[in-house]
């Protein structure tokens, strides 16, 4: 993976990209990106993997037709445009109808909930081992393949992410969840 902030790495994994999945990986950590791309490249169902260092580049590529992903893996904590904002931006665009899995170092329920509310079909806490990472990625790829074969029956987000609340609605839900959590936790110690 290149060292430039805006580098785009394309790693073909099959002879012909049409039969397999095109996977977008938005990840700013070079070591994580390397492991993710390497694990995806080993899967027969994946034709090519496109790695971008942040959400701005990912969004630009999708908006300008530079990539039409069948599946995306995005990190929550990225410079310029983080994963949650990228999920919202993609959900607002009718052309974006691919499943998105969030890969995160966070184990918090709030991050998982916010990701799902914004359209992520899966939230994966980055595993401690390469083997566990490969299993998680393999499962997400299998789900994307099922969606590609049977788009109406998989329960994954479809065109324009039907059922995903609008951004103002999401903010109101998050504020309500924060208030409920504060009430349940009681007053903070001084």
C-alpha positions as CSV (number, residue, x, y, z in Angstrom):
1,X,0.0,0.0,0.0
2,X,1.3,3.4,-0.9
3,X,2.5,6.0,1.6
4,X,0.7,8.9,0.1
5,X,-2.5,10.2,1.8
6,X,-4.6,9.9,-1.4
7,X,-3.1,6.8,-2.8
8,X,-5.5,4.3,-4.4
9,X,-4.4,0.7,-4.6
10,X,-6.1,-1.8,-6.9
11,X,-5.3,-5.4,-6.4
12,X,-6.9,-7.7,-8.9
13,X,-7.4,-11.2,-7.6
14,X,-9.0,-13.0,-10.6
15,X,-8.6,-13.3,-14.3
16,X,-11.9,-11.6,-15.1
17,X,-13.5,-9.0,-12.7
18,X,-17.0,-9.6,-14.0
19,X,-17.8,-13.0,-12.2
20,X,-16.5,-12.0,-8.8
21,X,-17.1,-9.2,-6.4
22,X,-15.6,-5.8,-6.5
23,X,-14.7,-4.9,-2.9
24,X,-14.0,-1.4,-1.7
25,X,-11.8,-1.1,1.5
26,X,-11.8,2.4,3.1
27,X,-9.1,2.1,5.8
28,X,-6.5,4.6,6.8
29,X,-4.3,2.3,8.9
30,X,-1.8,0.8,6.4
31,X,-1.1,-2.4,8.4
32,X,-4.9,-3.1,8.8
33,X,-5.5,-2.3,5.1
34,X,-2.7,-4.7,4.1
35,X,-4.2,-7.5,6.2
36,X,-7.7,-6.9,5.0
37,X,-6.8,-6.7,1.3
38,X,-4.6,-9.8,1.6
39,X,-7.4,-11.8,3.2
40,X,-9.9,-10.6,0.6
41,X,-7.5,-11.5,-2.2
42,X,-7.5,-15.1,-1.1
43,X,-11.2,-15.5,-1.5
44,X,-12.3,-17.0,-4.8
45,X,-15.5,-14.9,-4.8
46,X,-13.6,-11.7,-4.9
47,X,-12.4,-10.4,-8.3
48,X,-10.7,-7.2,-7.2
49,X,-10.1,-5.1,-4.2
50,X,-9.8,-1.3,-4.2
51,X,-8.2,0.3,-1.2
52,X,-8.6,4.0,-0.3
53,X,-7.2,5.8,2.7
54,X,-10.3,7.7,3.8
55,X,-14.0,8.4,3.3
56,X,-13.5,11.4,1.0
57,X,-11.7,9.3,-1.6
58,X,-14.2,6.4,-1.3
59,X,-17.2,8.8,-1.7
60,X,-15.6,10.5,-4.7
61,X,-14.8,7.2,-6.4
62,X,-18.4,6.0,-6.0
63,X,-20.0,9.3,-7.0
64,X,-17.9,9.6,-10.1
65,X,-18.3,6.0,-11.2
66,X,-14.6,5.1,-10.7
67,X,-15.8,2.1,-8.8
68,X,-19.1,0.2,-8.5
69,X,-18.5,-2.0,-5.5
70,X,-20.5,-5.1,-4.7
71,X,-19.4,-4.8,-1.1
72,X,-17.5,-2.3,1.0
73,X,-15.6,-2.5,4.3
74,X,-15.1,0.8,6.0
75,X,-13.3,1.8,9.2
76,X,-15.1,4.1,11.6
77,X,-12.1,6.3,12.5
78,X,-10.6,7.8,9.4
79,X,-9.3,11.3,8.6
80,X,-11.3,13.8,6.6
81,X,-14.5,11.8,6.5
82,X,-15.0,9.0,9.1
83,X,-17.0,5.9,8.7
84,X,-20.3,7.1,10.2
85,X,-20.3,10.2,8.0
86,X,-19.5,8.0,5.0
87,X,-22.4,5.7,5.7
88,X,-24.7,8.7,5.8
89,X,-23.3,10.2,2.6
90,X,-23.6,6.9,0.7
91,X,-27.2,6.3,2.1
92,X,-28.2,9.7,0.6
93,X,-27.1,8.7,-2.9
94,X,-29.6,6.6,-4.9
95,X,-26.8,5.0,-6.9
96,X,-25.2,3.5,-3.8
97,X,-26.9,0.2,-3.4
98,X,-24.2,-2.1,-2.1
99,X,-23.8,-3.6,1.3
100,X,-21.4,-2.0,3.7
101,X,-19.6,-3.7,6.6
102,X,-18.0,-1.6,9.3
103,X,-14.6,-2.7,10.5
104,X,-13.7,-1.1,13.8
105,X,-11.4,-1.3,16.8
106,X,-14.4,-0.1,18.9
107,X,-16.3,-2.6,20.9
108,X,-19.0,-0.2,22.1
109,X,-22.7,-0.9,21.5
110,X,-23.2,2.7,20.6
111,X,-20.8,2.6,17.7
112,X,-22.4,-0.7,16.5
113,X,-25.9,0.8,16.8
114,X,-25.0,4.1,15.1
115,X,-23.4,2.1,12.2
116,X,-26.4,-0.1,11.7
117,X,-28.8,2.9,11.9
118,X,-26.8,4.4,9.1
119,X,-27.1,1.4,6.8
120,X,-24.2,-1.0,7.7
121,X,-25.4,-4.5,7.3
122,X,-22.6,-5.8,9.5
123,X,-20.4,-4.4,12.2
124,X,-17.1,-6.2,12.8
125,X,-14.8,-5.5,15.7
126,X,-11.3,-6.0,14.3
127,X,-10.2,-9.4,15.5
128,X,-6.9,-10.0,17.3
129,X,-5.7,-12.7,14.8
130,X,-5.4,-12.9,11.1
131,X,-7.4,-16.1,11.0
132,X,-10.3,-14.5,12.9
133,X,-10.2,-11.6,10.5
134,X,-10.3,-13.9,7.5
135,X,-13.3,-15.7,8.9
136,X,-15.2,-12.5,9.5
137,X,-14.4,-11.2,6.0
138,X,-15.3,-14.6,4.5
139,X,-18.7,-14.4,6.2
140,X,-19.4,-10.9,4.9
141,X,-18.3,-11.8,1.4
142,X,-20.7,-14.8,1.5
143,X,-23.5,-12.5,2.5
144,X,-22.7,-10.1,-0.3
145,X,-22.7,-13.0,-2.8
146,X,-26.1,-14.1,-1.5
147,X,-27.4,-10.5,-1.9
148,X,-26.0,-10.4,-5.5
149,X,-27.8,-13.7,-6.3
150,X,-31.0,-13.0,-4.4
151,X,-31.2,-9.2,-3.8
152,X,-34.8,-9.2,-2.5
153,X,-34.4,-12.1,0.0
154,X,-31.2,-11.3,2.0
155,X,-32.4,-8.5,4.2
156,X,-29.3,-6.5,3.3
157,X,-29.7,-2.8,2.3
158,X,-31.1,-2.3,-1.2
159,X,-31.3,0.6,-3.5
160,X,-31.1,3.9,-1.6
161,X,-31.0,1.9,1.7
162,X,-34.7,1.6,2.2
163,X,-35.7,1.9,5.9
164,X,-32.6,3.8,7.0
165,X,-33.7,6.9,8.9
166,X,-32.8,10.3,7.7
167,X,-29.9,12.2,9.3
168,X,-32.0,14.5,11.4
169,X,-34.0,11.5,12.6
170,X,-30.7,9.6,13.5
171,X,-29.5,12.6,15.5
172,X,-32.8,12.7,17.4
173,X,-32.5,9.0,18.1
174,X,-28.9,9.3,19.3
175,X,-29.8,12.2,21.6
176,X,-32.7,10.2,23.1
177,X,-30.4,7.1,23.6
178,X,-27.8,9.4,25.3
179,X,-30.5,10.8,27.6
180,X,-31.8,7.3,28.4
181,X,-28.3,6.1,29.1
182,X,-27.6,9.1,31.4
183,X,-30.8,8.4,33.3
184,X,-30.0,4.7,33.7
185,X,-26.4,5.4,34.8
186,X,-27.5,8.0,37.3
187,X,-25.7,11.2,38.1
188,X,-22.0,11.4,37.3
189,X,-19.7,11.5,40.4
190,X,-18.1,14.9,41.0
